[in-house]
Amino acid sequence: MRTDQKVVEMKMGVGAISRAKKGFTANGDAYLVEEINQGILISLIDGIGHGDHAERAATICVKTIRDYIRSREDFTLTGLFYACDDALRATDGVVMAVVIIKIDEGRIHFAGVGNITTRIIGSENSYPISTGGIIGYNMQRVIEHTYPYTSGDLILMHSDGIRSGINRELLLRLCSQDEERIADALFREYARGTDDATIVVARERRSE
Ligand SMILES: [Mn+2]
């Protein structure tokens, strides 16, 4: 049963680029955008290191999230992180941030462990902060934060293969373009090439 993606496409415009470190085919970064009961879930994952080991850890993490959200009507973000932490004990670890956009409630729920950047750009700009550590290795506290959400807000997430400090003016200028073009422009400008790099841009589609 894979109708989720269609529902997501109807509701959200998503622009995403993920590319392995220069010279590698295995990509230790991964992302996931899924329709769930509570709203739209976006997750960005960076497997520690690079190459096959990192890709394997990221793949297991994605599968764990899918299994977890499909087997539960309701779940907490904290619970989701603990499930991933358990699943990654025997492999290398990952860092991850997860956003759940609750469109009807006008809220975004966020939790992150390790170095993934998340920004909510719109009527109110938020810069959710992750806690430290590595999932599957030394994850400690997972803290869930809630932010206001308004239709049209842009969710931007990226791994550390994208240089931090994306220029605010550039971002605001790009906001009038579609999500694929925004992701593309930011990737071209900010991807390092020295690490796996992933950027995800998501925005609710305007209802006609
Ligand atoms: Mn990285």
Residues whose N, C-alpha, C, O or C-beta is under 5 A from the ligand:
A	BS01	MN	D46 D160 G161 D195 D196
